[in-house]
Amino acid sequence: MEKPKQRKQHKATEPRTGNQSPSSGKVKAPTKHQTPKSLAVLQGLLVCVAFFFLSSYLITDTWLWGYNGKYVNRHHWFPVTQLNP
């Protein structure tokens, strides 16, 4: 009966993260140009929203793809108060 092969173990017992150098176990300082993931997601959403409005304006000459309902009307959100004579 054959013995199962054993895998070679690495010298470092702790798993490496993305900030560690492969040759030494020291942690590198983050660079100035790294952005957190939440900021990158926010920037991506902002680009998508801007693309939505600009493409709508270029294609239909309106900012909301021709929608003209009550939610676009400013008087729906801010009703005009009538003056009593």
N, C-alpha and C positions, 0 to 999 in steps of 0.2 A: 504494500500500500504506500502511495506517495504522500509526502508531506506537502501541505499547501505552502506556496511561496509567500514570503513576508516582504512587505514593502519597505523601502529604505526611508528612514525618518530624517527630517531636516534637522540641521544644527539648532535652529531657533525653535523653542518650544511654543512661543506665542505666535499667533497668525499675524502676518504683515498687513498693514493698512495701505491706502493709496499714498500717504504722506511719507512713508518710510523708504529709505534708500535700499536697494536690493543687496548692496555689498556690505553696508554697515547697518546695525540695528537702530541707528539714530533717526529721530523724527525731523523732517525738514520743516522749515518755517513756511507758512502759506505765502504765496505771492500776492502782490497788490491787485492783480487782475482777476482773481477768483471771486465769483459772486455766489451767494447762497442760492440754493435751489428755489426757494420761495420767490426771490427776486427775479430769477430767470423765468419762472412760471408767470409772474405778473407781467413781465416784459412781453412774453409770448402772447398773453391774452390781449394786451394793449395793441400789439401789432395786428392781431386778428380782428379786433373791433375797428381799427382804423381801415384795414383792408375792406371790411364789410361796407362801411359808409362810402369810401372812395369808389369802390367798384360799382356800388348802387348809383352814385352820382354820374359816373362816366357812362353807364349803360342806359339809365332811364331818365336822367336829368332831374331826379329827385333824390333826397338823402335816404329815404326809407322805402325804396323799391315801389314807389307809387302809392303807398298806403296813405289814406286820407281819412282816417276814422276819428272817433272821439278822443282817443288817447294822444293824438298829435295836436289837437286843438288846445291852445293855451287857456281858453276860457273854461275848459273842463277842469283843469287843475286850479286855476285862480279865477273864480267867478267874479263878474263885474257887479259891484254894489250899485244899486239904483238910488239916486237922490230923490227924496220926497219933496215936492214943491210946497 
